[in-house]
Amino acid sequence: MLHTAKVVTRELQRLSRESGSFDPSRYFRSADGLGFYNCGTAAMRALARSIYLEHRDEWTIQDAMTLADLLIADRFLETKSVGIEVVAAFRKSFTPALLNRWKRWLSANHSANWATTDTICGALIGPLLVRFPHKARDLARWSTHRNLWVRRASVVGLLHLARKGEALDLLYENARRLHGDDHDLIHKAVGWALREAGKADPARLERYLRARGPSIPRTTLRYAIERFAPRKRAELLRVTREGNRQRT
């Protein structure tokens, strides 16, 4: 497996391009220690797909995870992504026990950026919870975790279910716990999650915002109301503005 990890590194190095006008600080608050091959998402996914096709008849999901454990710890964003994509290709073999292993990736800061965290949520956690919805309750504890990326995953990891109109009670519970968080990456994630919940039940989202508006950070609120009509957005901003001033 170490050999395959080295192959991934060599191939990404071969695919790497000059950064040109790419400025990591525009997308990541702190890019210190985070490396970029700048090879493009399509090339990265093609590499992951080639690894899966080469080994799919001989590997189990545990083999894929062994490789991913090596790749996720690499400092380069694309290397982490290859590991996640290879595991995602084995999604039919996901088991509930994998959720805690992915949480360890998050809490160990192997995903110490929003892009890797959200990819773990979208490619791994979300599909697992669709297959095993009872495991979604585990994310309630994640919302109070000391680690920023675990807290972010407590709502982003629920998006697959929320889009199906499921786990909405849990999503709103986690959102309430996170309104007091002082990190803007949490404010944005919660707003995104509420917006997705609103697609399934817009009336419930509106009731929630009217009732909780004064306690909701403005960034969260603005993300959450994006799907409402312009007049409704303006009204919700107006009725919550005074409460937010008092909160500030």
GIMOSUL-V241931 format. One record per residue. N is the residue number from 1. RES is the residue in three letters. BURIAL is + if it has 24 or more other C-alpha atoms within 12 Angstrom, else -. Layout:
{{N RES BURIAL} {N RES BURIAL}}
This chain:
{{1 MET -} {2 LEU -} {3 HIS -} {4 THR +} {5 ALA +} {6 LYS -} {7 VAL -} {8 VAL +} {9 THR +} {10 ARG -} {11 GLU +} {12 LEU +} {13 GLN -} {14 ARG -} {15 LEU -} {16 SER -} {17 ARG -} {18 GLU -} {19 SER -} {20 GLY -} {21 SER -} {22 PHE -} {23 ASP -} {24 PRO -} {25 SER -} {26 ARG -} {27 TYR -} {28 PHE -} {29 ARG -} {30 SER -} {31 ALA -} {32 ASP -} {33 GLY -} {34 LEU +} {35 GLY +} {36 PHE +} {37 TYR +} {38 ASN +} {39 CYS +} {40 GLY -} {41 THR -} {42 ALA -} {43 ALA +} {44 MET +} {45 ARG +} {46 ALA +} {47 LEU +} {48 ALA +} {49 ARG +} {50 SER -} {51 ILE +} {52 TYR +} {53 LEU -} {54 GLU -} {55 HIS -} {56 ARG -} {57 ASP -} {58 GLU -} {59 TRP -} {60 THR -} {61 ILE +} {62 GLN -} {63 ASP +} {64 ALA +} {65 MET +} {66 THR +} {67 LEU +} {68 ALA +} {69 ASP +} {70 LEU +} {71 LEU +} {72 ILE +} {73 ALA +} {74 ASP +} {75 ARG +} {76 PHE +} {77 LEU +} {78 GLU +} {79 THR +} {80 LYS +} {81 SER +} {82 VAL +} {83 GLY +} {84 ILE +} {85 GLU +} {86 VAL +} {87 VAL +} {88 ALA +} {89 ALA +} {90 PHE +} {91 ARG +} {92 LYS -} {93 SER +} {94 PHE +} {95 THR +} {96 PRO +} {97 ALA -} {98 LEU +} {99 LEU +} {100 ASN -} {101 ARG +} {102 TRP +} {103 LYS +} {104 ARG +} {105 TRP +} {106 LEU +} {107 SER +} {108 ALA -} {109 ASN +} {110 HIS +} {111 SER +} {112 ALA +} {113 ASN +} {114 TRP +} {115 ALA +} {116 THR +} {117 THR +} {118 ASP +} {119 THR +} {120 ILE +} {121 CYS +} {122 GLY +} {123 ALA +} {124 LEU +} {125 ILE +} {126 GLY +} {127 PRO +} {128 LEU +} {129 LEU +} {130 VAL +} {131 ARG -} {132 PHE -} {133 PRO +} {134 HIS -} {135 LYS +} {136 ALA +} {137 ARG +} {138 ASP +} {139 LEU +} {140 ALA +} {141 ARG +} {142 TRP +} {143 SER +} {144 THR +} {145 HIS +} {146 ARG -} {147 ASN +} {148 LEU +} {149 TRP +} {150 VAL +} {151 ARG +} {152 ARG +} {153 ALA +} {154 SER +} {155 VAL +} {156 VAL +} {157 GLY +} {158 LEU +} {159 LEU +} {160 HIS +} {161 LEU +} {162 ALA +} {163 ARG +} {164 LYS -} {165 GLY -} {166 GLU +} {167 ALA +} {168 LEU +} {169 ASP +} {170 LEU +} {171 LEU +} {172 TYR +} {173 GLU +} {174 ASN +} {175 ALA +} {176 ARG +} {177 ARG +} {178 LEU +} {179 HIS +} {180 GLY +} {181 ASP +} {182 ASP -} {183 HIS -} {184 ASP -} {185 LEU +} {186 ILE +} {187 HIS +} {188 LYS +} {189 ALA +} {190 VAL +} {191 GLY +} {192 TRP +} {193 ALA +} {194 LEU +} {195 ARG +} {196 GLU +} {197 ALA +} {198 GLY +} {199 LYS +} {200 ALA -} {201 ASP -} {202 PRO +} {203 ALA -} {204 ARG -} {205 LEU +} {206 GLU +} {207 ARG -} {208 TYR +} {209 LEU +} {210 ARG +} {211 ALA -} {212 ARG +} {213 GLY +} {214 PRO +} {215 SER +} {216 ILE +} {217 PRO +} {218 ARG +} {219 THR +} {220 THR +} {221 LEU +} {222 ARG +} {223 TYR +} {224 ALA +} {225 ILE +} {226 GLU +} {227 ARG +} {228 PHE +} {229 ALA -} {230 PRO -} {231 ARG -} {232 LYS -} {233 ARG -} {234 ALA -} {235 GLU -} {236 LEU +} {237 LEU +} {238 ARG -} {239 VAL -} {240 THR +} {241 ARG +} {242 GLU -} {243 GLY -} {244 ASN -} {245 ARG -} {246 GLN -} {247 ARG -} {248 THR -}}
